[in-house]
Amino acid sequence: MIISDFNGTVPDTVEDLTKLQGIGRKTANLIVGDIYKKPAVVVDTHCIRITQRLGLHNTKNPEKIETILRKLLPPEKSNDFCHRLVLHGRAVCDSRNPKCEKCCLKNICTYFENSQPPVD
């Protein structure tokens, strides 16, 4: 398809990339952002988990999350934001054992707020 439909050039839009067999929105956004340096929101498991814990949404649907984040993030910062979420998810906001006490986002995190014992 790259040869027949795109004249031998890897497409530079999510819409065109997702026409290619085996390319979903996550990979398409990654290509658009990292290769073509265009605004992109890569929604992976880290992004889903962390943005949900922050209280930015209450869904597991990647397309809905992408839409929500596109409205919130400055386009020129969106790709970097998603890469930082991956690093943060690996180092601090682990799926099973988050290190909330060490987290730089705990002051704005719904998950951290809800995990604290009630104050008498």
MOPAC internal coordinates of N, CA, C and O (Angstrom, degrees):
PM7 1SCF
backbone

  N    0.0000 0     0.00 0     0.00 0    0    0    0
  C    1.4656 1     0.00 0     0.00 0    1    0    0
  C    1.5248 1   111.39 1     0.00 0    2    1    0
  O    1.2310 1   120.89 1   143.70 1    3    2    1
  N    1.3346 1   115.91 1   -36.30 1    3    2    1
  C    1.4651 1   117.89 1   178.97 1    5    3    2
  C    1.5262 1   109.93 1   -59.96 1    6    5    3
  O    1.2310 1   120.85 1   138.63 1    7    6    5
  N    1.3152 1   115.98 1   -41.37 1    7    6    5
  C    1.4702 1   119.40 1   179.44 1    9    7    6
  C    1.5208 1   110.84 1   -74.26 1   10    9    7
  O    1.2310 1   120.22 1   130.86 1   11   10    9
  N    1.3294 1   117.19 1   -49.14 1   11   10    9
  C    1.4608 1   120.29 1  -173.05 1   13   11   10
  C    1.5271 1   113.30 1   -75.16 1   14   13   11
  O    1.2310 1   119.90 1   141.27 1   15   14   13
  N    1.3132 1   117.79 1   -38.73 1   15   14   13
  C    1.4614 1   120.16 1  -174.15 1   17   15   14
  C    1.5265 1   114.32 1  -101.88 1   18   17   15
  O    1.2310 1   120.62 1   157.99 1   19   18   17
  N    1.3517 1   116.42 1   -22.01 1   19   18   17
  C    1.4621 1   119.09 1  -174.66 1   21   19   18
  C    1.5311 1   112.86 1  -125.39 1   22   21   19
  O    1.2310 1   121.06 1  -156.60 1   23   22   21
  N    1.3491 1   115.58 1    23.40 1   23   22   21
  C    1.4628 1   121.99 1   175.10 1   25   23   22
  C    1.5272 1   113.34 1    51.70 1   26   25   23
  O    1.2310 1   120.23 1  -144.00 1   27   26   25
  N    1.3270 1   117.17 1    36.00 1   27   26   25
  C    1.4542 1   121.11 1   176.22 1   29   27   26
  C    1.5156 1   115.08 1    79.10 1   30   29   27
  O    1.2310 1   120.04 1  -171.47 1   31   30   29
  N    1.3154 1   117.52 1     8.53 1   31   30   29
  C    1.4614 1   121.52 1  -178.94 1   33   31   30
  C    1.5270 1   109.73 1  -112.93 1   34   33   31
  O    1.2310 1   120.86 1   -46.24 1   35   34   33
  N    1.3233 1   115.96 1   133.76 1   35   34   33
  C    1.4619 1   119.84 1   176.60 1   37   35   34
  C    1.5330 1   107.24 1   -65.71 1   38   37   35
  O    1.2310 1   120.22 1   -53.15 1   39   38   37
  N    1.3245 1   117.19 1   126.85 1   39   38   37
  C    1.4659 1   120.15 1  -178.50 1   41   39   38
  C    1.5326 1   112.33 1   -58.17 1   42   41   39
  O    1.2310 1   121.22 1   -24.30 1   43   42   41
  N    1.3321 1   115.27 1   155.70 1   43   42   41
  C    1.4687 1   120.37 1  -177.85 1   45   43   42
  C    1.5270 1   113.41 1  -115.30 1   46   45   43
  O    1.2310 1   120.69 1  -162.65 1   47   46   45
  N    1.3277 1   116.29 1    17.35 1   47   46   45
  C    1.4623 1   119.82 1   176.16 1   49   47   46
  C    1.5254 1   109.58 1  -127.67 1   50   49   47
  O    1.2310 1   120.96 1   -29.55 1   51   50   49
  N    1.3131 1   115.78 1   150.45 1   51   50   49
  C    1.4625 1   121.06 1   178.16 1   53   51   50
  C    1.5255 1   109.67 1   -60.49 1   54   53   51
  O    1.2310 1   120.66 1   138.77 1   55   54   53
  N    1.3111 1   116.35 1   -41.23 1   55   54   53
  C    1.4684 1   120.79 1  -177.90 1   57   55   54
  C    1.5285 1   111.20 1   -60.42 1   58   57   55
  O    1.2310 1   120.13 1   133.64 1   59   58   57
  N    1.3316 1   117.36 1   -46.36 1   59   58   57
  C    1.4618 1   120.19 1  -179.89 1   61   59   58
  C    1.5268 1   111.84 1   -72.13 1   62   61   59
  O    1.2310 1   120.33 1   139.64 1   63   62   61
  N    1.3074 1   116.98 1   -40.36 1   63   62   61
  C    1.4677 1   119.65 1  -179.71 1   65   63   62
  C    1.5187 1   112.29 1   -62.52 1   66   65   63
  O    1.2310 1   120.11 1   141.79 1   67   66   65
  N    1.3174 1   117.39 1   -38.21 1   67   66   65
  C    1.4699 1   119.62 1  -178.90 1   69   67   66
  C    1.5326 1   112.43 1   -72.52 1   70   69   67
  O    1.2310 1   119.97 1   172.18 1   71   70   69
  N    1.3037 1   117.67 1    -7.82 1   71   70   69
  C    1.4668 1   120.83 1   172.47 1   73   71   70
  C    1.5276 1   110.97 1   -75.00 1   74   73   71
  O    1.2310 1   120.66 1   159.02 1   75   74   73
  N    1.3244 1   116.34 1   -20.98 1   75   74   73
  C    1.4602 1   121.24 1  -179.10 1   77   75   74
  C    1.5287 1   109.97 1   -78.00 1   78   77   75
  O    1.2310 1   120.47 1   -43.24 1   79   78   77
  N    1.3128 1   116.71 1   136.76 1   79   78   77
  C    1.4591 1   121.32 1  -179.20 1   81   79   78
  C    1.5295 1   110.01 1   -59.84 1   82   81   79
  O    1.2310 1   121.07 1   -48.79 1   83   82   81
  N    1.3331 1   115.57 1   131.21 1   83   82   81
  C    1.4556 1   121.19 1   176.72 1   85   83   82
  C    1.5184 1   115.09 1    86.60 1   86   85   83
  O    1.2310 1   120.05 1   178.85 1   87   86   85
  N    1.3183 1   117.51 1    -1.15 1   87   86   85
  C    1.4695 1   120.71 1  -179.92 1   89   87   86
  C    1.5309 1   108.48 1  -107.20 1   90   89   87
  O    1.2310 1   121.07 1   -65.36 1   91   90   89
  N    1.3295 1   115.56 1   114.64 1   91   90   89
  C    1.4605 1   121.53 1   176.07 1   93   91   90
  C    1.5180 1   110.24 1   -99.68 1   94   93   91
  O    1.2310 1   120.63 1     3.07 1   95   94   93
  N    1.3021 1   116.40 1  -176.93 1   95   94   93
  C    1.4701 1   121.30 1  -176.42 1   97   95   94
  C    1.5226 1   112.59 1   -61.80 1   98   97   95
  O    1.2310 1   120.32 1   141.10 1   99   98   97
  N    1.3343 1   117.00 1   -38.90 1   99   98   97
  C    1.4658 1   119.41 1  -178.39 1  101   99   98
  C    1.5307 1   110.17 1   -61.16 1  102  101   99
  O    1.2310 1   120.39 1   128.39 1  103  102  101
  N    1.3157 1   116.85 1   -51.61 1  103  102  101
  C    1.4610 1   121.08 1  -179.72 1  105  103  102
  C    1.5174 1   110.99 1   -64.93 1  106  105  103
  O    1.2310 1   120.47 1   139.69 1  107  106  105
  N    1.3206 1   116.71 1   -40.31 1  107  106  105
  C    1.4678 1   120.46 1   178.90 1  109  107  106
  C    1.5280 1   110.89 1   -61.13 1  110  109  107
  O    1.2310 1   120.36 1   135.07 1  111  110  109
  N    1.3260 1   116.92 1   -44.93 1  111  110  109
  C    1.4643 1   119.74 1   178.35 1  113  111  110
  C    1.5298 1   111.54 1   -64.75 1  114  113  111
  O    1.2310 1   120.57 1   143.51 1  115  114  113
  N    1.3090 1   116.51 1   -36.49 1  115  114  113
  C    1.4587 1   120.55 1   178.20 1  117  115  114
  C    1.5306 1   110.58 1   -62.60 1  118  117  115
  O    1.2310 1   120.44 1   135.06 1  119  118  117
  N    1.3237 1   116.76 1   -44.94 1  119  118  117
  C    1.4700 1   121.16 1   178.05 1  121  119  118
  C    1.5237 1   110.56 1   -63.88 1  122  121  119
  O    1.2310 1   120.46 1   132.35 1  123  122  121
  N    1.3092 1   116.72 1   -47.65 1  123  122  121
  C    1.4663 1   120.88 1  -179.10 1  125  123  122
  C    1.5291 1   110.96 1   -58.98 1  126  125  123
  O    1.2310 1   120.49 1   135.89 1  127  126  125
  N    1.3356 1   116.66 1   -44.11 1  127  126  125
  C    1.4524 1   120.08 1  -177.91 1  129  127  126
  C    1.5109 1   114.36 1   -76.00 1  130  129  127
  O    1.2310 1   120.33 1   132.18 1  131  130  129
  N    1.3324 1   116.98 1   -47.82 1  131  130  129
  C    1.4610 1   120.12 1  -174.18 1  133  131  130
  C    1.5199 1   113.75 1   -82.22 1  134  133  131
  O    1.2310 1   119.64 1   142.23 1  135  134  133
  N    1.3054 1   118.29 1   -37.77 1  135  134  133
  C    1.4600 1   121.20 1  -177.88 1  137  135  134
  C    1.5334 1   111.43 1   -87.05 1  138  137  135
  O    1.2310 1   120.80 1   133.53 1  139  138  137
  N    1.3387 1   116.07 1   -46.47 1  139  138  137
  C    1.4598 1   119.66 1  -174.78 1  141  139  138
  C    1.5257 1   113.51 1   -97.88 1  142  141  139
  O    1.2310 1   120.29 1   177.01 1  143  142  141
  N    1.3275 1   117.05 1    -2.99 1  143  142  141
  C    1.4789 1   122.24 1   176.36 1  145  143  142
  C    1.5188 1   113.02 1    56.96 1  146  145  143
  O    1.2310 1   120.94 1  -146.23 1  147  146  145
  N    1.3369 1   115.80 1    33.77 1  147  146  145
  C    1.4605 1   121.47 1   176.06 1  149  147  146
  C    1.5251 1   108.21 1  -100.30 1  150  149  147
  O    1.2310 1   119.72 1   -21.61 1  151  150  149
  N    1.3314 1   118.13 1   158.39 1  151  150  149
  C    1.4689 1   119.98 1   177.19 1  153  151  150
  C    1.5327 1   110.70 1   -56.58 1  154  153  151
  O    1.2310 1   121.09 1   -45.13 1  155  154  153
  N    1.3395 1   115.52 1   134.87 1  155  154  153
  C    1.4565 1   120.28 1  -178.32 1  157  155  154
  C    1.5162 1   109.29 1  -152.02 1  158  157  155
  O    1.2310 1   120.91 1   -33.11 1  159  158  157
  N    1.3302 1   115.87 1   146.89 1  159  158  157
  C    1.4611 1   122.07 1   175.64 1  161  159  158
  C    1.5207 1   107.20 1  -121.82 1  162  161  159
  O    1.2310 1   121.15 1   -74.85 1  163  162  161
  N    1.3336 1   115.40 1   105.15 1  163  162  161
  C    1.4583 1   122.03 1  -178.82 1  165  163  162
  C    1.5234 1   107.81 1   -90.60 1  166  165  163
  O    1.2310 1   120.75 1   -68.95 1  167  166  165
  N    1.3108 1   116.17 1   111.05 1  167  166  165
  C    1.4595 1   121.11 1  -178.12 1  169  167  166
  C    1.5247 1   108.57 1  -100.46 1  170  169  167
  O    1.2310 1   121.54 1   -77.51 1  171  170  169
  N    1.3411 1   114.66 1   102.49 1  171  170  169
  C    1.4585 1   120.77 1   175.74 1  173  171  170
  C    1.5239 1   108.93 1  -115.10 1  174  173  171
  O    1.2310 1   120.18 1     9.21 1  175  174  173
  N    1.3172 1   117.25 1  -170.79 1  175  174  173
  C    1.4707 1   119.37 1  -176.84 1  177  175  174
  C    1.5300 1   111.95 1   -64.00 1  178  177  175
  O    1.2310 1   120.14 1   144.25 1  179  178  177
  N    1.3261 1   117.34 1   -35.75 1  179  178  177
  C    1.4687 1   119.83 1   178.10 1  181  179  178
  C    1.5293 1   110.18 1   -64.65 1  182  181  179
  O    1.2310 1   121.07 1   133.85 1  183  182  181
  N    1.3197 1   115.56 1   -46.15 1  183  182  181
  C    1.4603 1   120.78 1   179.81 1  185  183  182
  C    1.5229 1   110.80 1   -60.53 1  186  185  183
  O    1.2310 1   120.16 1   133.83 1  187  186  185
  N    1.3044 1   117.30 1   -46.17 1  187  186  185
  C    1.4669 1   121.14 1  -179.76 1  189  187  186
  C    1.5190 1   110.21 1   -59.52 1  190  189  187
  O    1.2310 1   120.65 1   129.03 1  191  190  189
  N    1.3207 1   116.35 1   -50.97 1  191  190  189
  C    1.4680 1   121.53 1  -176.44 1  193  191  190
  C    1.5318 1   112.32 1   -64.18 1  194  193  191
  O    1.2310 1   120.04 1   129.72 1  195  194  193
  N    1.3134 1   117.52 1   -50.28 1  195  194  193
  C    1.4565 1   120.66 1  -173.86 1  197  195  194
  C    1.5155 1   111.80 1   -69.65 1  198  197  195
  O    1.2310 1   119.76 1   136.12 1  199  198  197
  N    1.3089 1   118.07 1   -43.88 1  199  198  197
  C    1.4680 1   119.22 1   179.83 1  201  199  198
  C    1.5205 1   111.45 1   -67.71 1  202  201  199
  O    1.2310 1   120.55 1   149.94 1  203  202  201
  N    1.3270 1   116.55 1   -30.06 1  203  202  201
  C    1.4705 1   119.06 1   174.45 1  205  203  202
  C    1.5232 1   109.92 1   -70.10 1  206  205  203
  O    1.2310 1   119.91 1   135.82 1  207  206  205
  N    1.3212 1   117.77 1   -44.18 1  207  206  205
  C    1.4643 1   120.83 1   178.36 1  209  207  206
  C    1.5258 1   111.59 1   -62.25 1  210  209  207
  O    1.2310 1   120.51 1   147.13 1  211  210  209
  N    1.3207 1   116.63 1   -32.87 1  211  210  209
  C    1.4635 1   120.15 1   177.98 1  213  211  210
  C    1.5350 1   112.09 1   -73.57 1  214  213  211
  O    1.2310 1   120.74 1   168.34 1  215  214  213
  N    1.3202 1   116.19 1   -11.66 1  215  214  213
  C    1.4595 1   120.74 1   179.12 1  217  215  214
  C    1.5161 1   113.85 1    86.80 1  218  217  215
  O    1.2310 1   120.02 1  -158.95 1  219  218  217
  N    1.3251 1   117.56 1    21.05 1  219  218  217
  C    1.4641 1   120.76 1  -178.95 1  221  219  218
  C    1.5198 1   112.61 1   -81.47 1  222  221  219
  O    1.2310 1   120.37 1   163.16 1  223  222  221
  N    1.3128 1   116.90 1   -16.84 1  223  222  221
  C    1.4666 1   121.71 1   178.80 1  225  223  222
  C    1.5236 1   108.52 1  -165.50 1  226  225  223
  O    1.2310 1   121.40 1    -7.48 1  227  226  225
  N    1.3134 1   114.92 1   172.52 1  227  226  225
  C    1.4647 1   120.53 1   176.44 1  229  227  226
  C    1.5305 1   108.99 1  -137.02 1  230  229  227
  O    1.2310 1   121.16 1  -124.87 1  231  230  229
  N    1.3340 1   115.38 1    55.13 1  231  230  229
  C    1.4548 1   120.76 1  -178.50 1  233  231  230
  C    1.5249 1   109.13 1  -143.20 1  234  233  231
  O    1.2310 1   120.84 1   -18.41 1  235  234  233
  N    1.3069 1   116.00 1   161.59 1  235  234  233
  C    1.4634 1   121.52 1   173.51 1  237  235  234
  C    1.5316 1   110.09 1  -111.58 1  238  237  235
  O    1.2310 1   120.51 1  -176.34 1  239  238  237
  N    1.3370 1   116.62 1     3.66 1  239  238  237
  C    1.4583 1   121.82 1  -177.50 1  241  239  238
  C    1.5355 1   109.95 1   -78.68 1  242  241  239
  O    1.2310 1   119.84 1   -68.19 1  243  242  241
  N    1.3414 1   117.91 1   111.81 1  243  242  241
  C    1.4604 1   120.72 1  -176.31 1  245  243  242
  C    1.5300 1   114.79 1   -58.15 1  246  245  243
  O    1.2310 1   120.09 1   141.37 1  247  246  245
  N    1.3285 1   117.44 1   -38.63 1  247  246  245
  C    1.4687 1   119.25 1  -179.74 1  249  247  246
  C    1.5309 1   111.65 1   -66.08 1  250  249  247
  O    1.2310 1   120.45 1   140.33 1  251  250  249
  N    1.3328 1   116.74 1   -39.67 1  251  250  249
  C    1.4637 1   120.19 1   177.27 1  253  251  250
  C    1.5220 1   110.44 1   -65.21 1  254  253  251
  O    1.2310 1   120.55 1   138.47 1  255  254  253
  N    1.3275 1   116.56 1   -41.53 1  255  254  253
  C    1.4602 1   120.71 1   179.28 1  257  255  254
  C    1.5248 1   110.02 1   -64.44 1  258  257  255
  O    1.2310 1   120.30 1   137.95 1  259  258  257
  N    1.3205 1   117.03 1   -42.05 1  259  258  257
  C    1.4651 1   121.25 1   177.29 1  261  259  258
  C    1.5298 1   110.60 1   -57.80 1  262  261  259
  O    1.2310 1   120.54 1   135.18 1  263  262  261
  N    1.3166 1   116.58 1   -44.82 1  263  262  261
  C    1.4651 1   120.92 1   179.27 1  265  263  262
  C    1.5264 1   111.27 1   -63.17 1  266  265  263
  O    1.2310 1   120.44 1   135.68 1  267  266  265
  N    1.3143 1   116.77 1   -44.32 1  267  266  265
  C    1.4733 1   121.42 1   179.33 1  269  267  266
  C    1.5246 1   110.04 1   -61.30 1  270  269  267
  O    1.2310 1   120.39 1   133.34 1  271  270  269
  N    1.3317 1   116.87 1   -46.66 1  271  270  269
  C    1.4565 1   119.92 1  -177.51 1  273  271  270
  C    1.5185 1   112.50 1   -69.55 1  274  273  271
  O    1.2310 1   119.83 1   146.30 1  275  274  273
  N    1.3082 1   117.93 1   -33.70 1  275  274  273
  C    1.4816 1   120.20 1   176.65 1  277  275  274
  C    1.5315 1   110.80 1   -61.15 1  278  277  275
  O    1.2310 1   120.40 1   146.70 1  279  278  277
  N    1.3218 1   116.83 1   -33.30 1  279  278  277
  C    1.4656 1   120.69 1   178.25 1  281  279  278
  C    1.5216 1   111.83 1   -74.31 1  282  281  279
  O    1.2310 1   120.18 1   151.21 1  283  282  281
  N    1.3332 1   117.27 1   -28.79 1  283  282  281
  C    1.4616 1   121.94 1  -176.04 1  285  283  282
  C    1.5284 1   114.50 1   -90.20 1  286  285  283
  O    1.2310 1   120.39 1   146.97 1  287  286  285
  N    1.3076 1   116.85 1   -33.03 1  287  286  285
  C    1.4630 1   120.61 1  -171.88 1  289  287  286
  C    1.5198 1   112.45 1   -95.47 1  290  289  287
  O    1.2310 1   120.24 1   -40.99 1  291  290  289
  N    1.3294 1   117.14 1   139.01 1  291  290  289
  C    1.4665 1   118.74 1   170.17 1  293  291  290
  C    1.5357 1   107.91 1   -62.69 1  294  293  291
  O    1.2310 1   119.54 1   -47.97 1  295  294  293
  N    1.3110 1   118.48 1   132.03 1  295  294  293
  C    1.4694 1   120.80 1  -175.08 1  297  295  294
  C    1.5294 1   113.48 1   -51.75 1  298  297  295
  O    1.2310 1   120.45 1   139.98 1  299  298  297
  N    1.3120 1   116.74 1   -40.02 1  299  298  297
  C    1.4662 1   119.74 1  -176.99 1  301  299  298
  C    1.5353 1   113.31 1   -71.02 1  302  301  299
  O    1.2310 1   120.31 1   168.19 1  303  302  301
  N    1.3279 1   117.02 1   -11.81 1  303  302  301
  C    1.4689 1   121.69 1  -179.78 1  305  303  302
  C    1.5324 1   112.77 1  -107.92 1  306  305  303
  O    1.2310 1   119.84 1   170.43 1  307  306  305
  N    1.3271 1   117.90 1    -9.57 1  307  306  305
  C    1.4585 1   121.12 1  -170.29 1  309  307  306
  C    1.5272 1   113.33 1   -63.33 1  310  309  307
  O    1.2310 1   119.60 1   136.72 1  311  310  309
  N    1.3131 1   118.37 1   -43.28 1  311  310  309
  C    1.4614 1   120.79 1  -178.08 1  313  311  310
  C    1.5287 1   110.36 1   -65.54 1  314  313  311
  O    1.2310 1   120.30 1   134.50 1  315  314  313
  N    1.3164 1   117.04 1   -45.50 1  315  314  313
  C    1.4582 1   121.66 1   178.98 1  317  315  314
  C    1.5313 1   110.68 1   -62.22 1  318  317  315
  O    1.2310 1   120.47 1   139.69 1  319  318  317
  N    1.3235 1   116.70 1   -40.31 1  319  318  317
  C    1.4612 1   121.54 1   178.61 1  321  319  318
  C    1.5248 1   110.62 1   -56.80 1  322  321  319
  O    1.2310 1   120.57 1   134.03 1  323  322  321
  N    1.3162 1   116.52 1   -45.97 1  323  322  321
  C    1.4617 1   120.45 1  -177.89 1  325  323  322
  C    1.5270 1   111.84 1   -66.39 1  326  325  323
  O    1.2310 1   120.00 1   141.47 1  327  326  325
  N    1.3167 1   117.61 1   -38.53 1  327  326  325
  C    1.4634 1   120.44 1   176.74 1  329  327  326
  C    1.5339 1   110.83 1   -65.44 1  330  329  327
  O    1.2310 1   120.44 1   141.62 1  331  330  329
  N    1.3148 1   116.77 1   -38.38 1  331  330  329
  C    1.4643 1   120.47 1   178.58 1  333  331  330
  C    1.5347 1   111.11 1   -67.10 1  334  333  331
  O    1.2310 1   120.22 1   145.95 1  335  334  333
  N    1.3305 1   117.18 1   -34.05 1  335  334  333
  C    1.4679 1   119.30 1   176.05 1  337  335  334
  C    1.5254 1   111.22 1   -62.22 1  338  337  335
  O    1.2310 1   120.05 1   141.03 1  339  338  337
  N    1.3104 1   117.50 1   -38.97 1  339  338  337
  C    1.4675 1   120.51 1   178.34 1  341  339  338
  C    1.5250 1   109.47 1   -61.42 1  342  341  339
  O    1.2310 1   120.46 1   132.14 1  343  342  341
  N    1.3174 1   116.72 1   -47.86 1  343  342  341
  C    1.4685 1   120.38 1   179.78 1  345  343  342
  C    1.5248 1   111.08 1   -62.58 1  346  345  343
  O    1.2310 1   120.72 1   136.63 1  347  346  345
  N    1.3259 1   116.23 1   -43.37 1  347  346  345
  C    1.4641 1   121.08 1   179.45 1  349  347  346
  C    1.5303 1   110.79 1   -64.21 1  350  349  347
  O    1.2310 1   120.53 1   140.04 1  351  350  349
  N    1.3107 1   116.60 1   -39.96 1  351  350  349
  C    1.4570 1   121.20 1   179.10 1  353  351  350
  C    1.5163 1   112.75 1   -65.84 1  354  353  351
  O    1.2310 1   120.35 1   144.38 1  355  354  353
  N    1.3046 1   116.94 1   -35.62 1  355  354  353
  C    1.4650 1   120.65 1   178.79 1  357  355  354
  C    1.5284 1   111.64 1   -74.95 1  358  357  355
  O    1.2310 1   120.37 1   141.51 1  359  358  357
  N    1.3279 1   116.89 1   -38.49 1  359  358  357
  C    1.4611 1   120.79 1  -172.68 1  361  359  358
  C    1.5274 1   114.27 1   -90.86 1  362  361  359
  O    1.2310 1   120.28 1   145.74 1  363  362  361
  N    1.3442 1   117.07 1   -34.26 1  363  362  361
  C    1.4655 1   120.16 1  -171.11 1  365  363  362
  C    1.5231 1   112.96 1  -127.43 1  366  365  363
  O    1.2310 1   120.09 1   125.23 1  367  366  365
  N    1.3034 1   117.42 1   -54.77 1  367  366  365
  C    1.4644 1   121.58 1  -171.58 1  369  367  366
  C    1.5202 1   111.07 1   -94.41 1  370  369  367
  O    1.2310 1   121.54 1  -118.56 1  371  370  369
  N    1.3182 1   114.65 1    61.44 1  371  370  369
  C    1.4491 1   122.47 1   179.72 1  373  371  370
  C    1.5248 1   110.21 1   -63.58 1  374  373  371
  O    1.2310 1   120.45 1   -29.71 1  375  374  373
  N    1.3107 1   116.75 1   150.29 1  375  374  373
  C    1.4678 1   119.67 1  -177.59 1  377  375  374
  C    1.5210 1   112.95 1   -64.89 1  378  377  375
  O    1.2310 1   120.09 1   140.98 1  379  378  377
  N    1.3177 1   117.43 1   -39.02 1  379  378  377
  C    1.4657 1   120.26 1  -175.77 1  381  379  378
  C    1.5156 1   113.92 1   -98.81 1  382  381  379
  O    1.2310 1   120.00 1   150.22 1  383  382  381
  N    1.3169 1   117.60 1   -29.78 1  383  382  381
  C    1.4487 1   120.14 1  -174.49 1  385  383  382
  C    1.5352 1   110.16 1  -139.08 1  386  385  383
  O    1.2310 1   120.23 1  -109.69 1  387  386  385
  N    1.3259 1   117.16 1    70.31 1  387  386  385
  C    1.4651 1   118.45 1  -178.74 1  389  387  386
  C    1.5282 1   111.43 1   -66.17 1  390  389  387
  O    1.2310 1   121.42 1   -37.57 1  391  390  389
  N    1.3168 1   114.89 1   142.43 1  391  390  389
  C    1.4649 1   121.44 1   179.60 1  393  391  390
  C    1.5332 1   108.54 1   -95.81 1  394  393  391
  O    1.2310 1   121.01 1  -113.58 1  395  394  393
  N    1.3171 1   115.68 1    66.42 1  395  394  393
  C    1.4693 1   121.96 1  -173.06 1  397  395  394
  C    1.5256 1   112.94 1   -58.15 1  398  397  395
  O    1.2310 1   120.04 1   141.20 1  399  398  397
  N    1.3052 1   117.53 1   -38.80 1  399  398  397
  C    1.4646 1   120.19 1  -177.76 1  401  399  398
  C    1.5257 1   112.20 1   -62.75 1  402  401  399
  O    1.2310 1   120.27 1   152.92 1  403  402  401
  N    1.3282 1   117.08 1   -27.08 1  403  402  401
  C    1.4632 1   121.56 1  -179.31 1  405  403  402
  C    1.5327 1   112.36 1   -94.23 1  406  405  403
  O    1.2310 1   120.52 1   177.32 1  407  406  405
  N    1.3084 1   116.61 1    -2.68 1  407  406  405
  C    1.4669 1   121.05 1  -171.04 1  409  407  406
  C    1.5246 1   112.65 1   -78.95 1  410  409  407
  O    1.2310 1   121.14 1   -47.77 1  411  410  409
  N    1.3186 1   115.42 1   132.23 1  411  410  409
  C    1.4626 1   121.45 1   177.83 1  413  411  410
  C    1.5292 1   112.11 1   -74.34 1  414  413  411
  O    1.2310 1   119.74 1   170.02 1  415  414  413
  N    1.3286 1   118.11 1    -9.98 1  415  414  413
  C    1.4664 1   122.33 1  -178.44 1  417  415  414
  C    1.5257 1   112.85 1  -104.86 1  418  417  415
  O    1.2310 1   119.91 1  -177.42 1  419  418  417
  N    1.3139 1   117.77 1     2.58 1  419  418  417
  C    1.4680 1   120.04 1  -172.99 1  421  419  418
  C    1.5262 1   112.88 1   -60.24 1  422  421  419
  O    1.2310 1   119.50 1   152.48 1  423  422  421
  N    1.3173 1   118.56 1   -27.52 1  423  422  421
  C    1.4698 1   120.87 1  -179.67 1  425  423  422
  C    1.5201 1   113.40 1   -70.91 1  426  425  423
  O    1.2310 1   120.63 1   163.92 1  427  426  425
  N    1.3259 1   116.40 1   -16.08 1  427  426  425
  C    1.4676 1   119.77 1   178.88 1  429  427  426
  C    1.5253 1   111.78 1  -120.87 1  430  429  427
  O    1.2310 1   120.61 1  -167.62 1  431  430  429
  N    1.3364 1   116.43 1    12.38 1  431  430  429
  C    1.4624 1   121.28 1  -172.56 1  433  431  430
  C    1.5266 1   111.97 1   -99.08 1  434  433  431
  O    1.2310 1   120.82 1   -59.57 1  435  434  433
  N    1.3078 1   116.03 1   120.43 1  435  434  433
  C    1.4614 1   122.49 1   177.65 1  437  435  434
  C    1.5226 1   110.79 1   -63.25 1  438  437  435
  O    1.2310 1   119.91 1   139.38 1  439  438  437
  N    1.3130 1   117.77 1   -40.62 1  439  438  437
  C    1.4631 1   122.27 1   179.86 1  441  439  438
  C    1.5229 1   110.26 1   -59.66 1  442  441  439
  O    1.2310 1   120.09 1   132.41 1  443  442  441
  N    1.3373 1   117.43 1   -47.59 1  443  442  441
  C    1.4646 1   121.48 1   179.15 1  445  443  442
  C    1.5249 1   110.26 1   -63.34 1  446  445  443
  O    1.2310 1   120.77 1   134.80 1  447  446  445
  N    1.3082 1   116.13 1   -45.20 1  447  446  445
  C    1.4713 1   120.94 1  -179.87 1  449  447  446
  C    1.5280 1   110.90 1   -57.99 1  450  449  447
  O    1.2310 1   120.55 1   136.00 1  451  450  449
  N    1.3133 1   116.56 1   -44.00 1  451  450  449
  C    1.4696 1   120.89 1  -177.91 1  453  451  450
  C    1.5270 1   113.42 1   -76.61 1  454  453  451
  O    1.2310 1   120.07 1   165.38 1  455  454  453
  N    1.3225 1   117.47 1   -14.62 1  455  454  453
  C    1.4674 1   119.88 1  -179.23 1  457  455  454
  C    1.5255 1   112.71 1   -92.15 1  458  457  455
  O    1.2310 1   120.80 1   176.38 1  459  458  457
  N    1.3265 1   116.07 1    -3.62 1  459  458  457
  C    1.4687 1   119.47 1  -179.17 1  461  459  458
  C    1.5170 1   110.81 1   -84.81 1  462  461  459
  O    1.2310 1   120.44 1   -36.69 1  463  462  461
  N    1.3483 1   116.77 1   143.31 1  463  462  461
  C    1.4701 1   119.10 1   176.93 1  465  463  462
  C    1.5126 1   109.82 1   -65.84 1  466  465  463
  O    1.2310 1   120.17 1   -31.93 1  467  466  465
  N    1.3351 1   117.27 1   148.07 1  467  466  465
  C    1.4643 1   120.44 1   179.90 1  469  467  466
  C    1.5267 1   111.30 1   -63.49 1  470  469  467
  O    1.2310 1   121.49 1   -35.29 1  471  470  469
  N    1.3184 1   114.76 1   144.71 1  471  470  469
  C    1.4699 1   121.15 1   178.11 1  473  471  470
  C    1.5290 1   107.65 1   -90.66 1  474  473  471
  O    1.2310 1   120.54 1   -50.20 1  475  474  473
  N    1.3352 1   116.57 1   129.80 1  475  474  473
  C    1.4606 1   120.71 1   179.80 1  477  475  474
  C    1.5041 1   111.72 1   -83.86 1  478  477  475
  O    1.2310 1   120.10 1   180.00 1  479  478  477

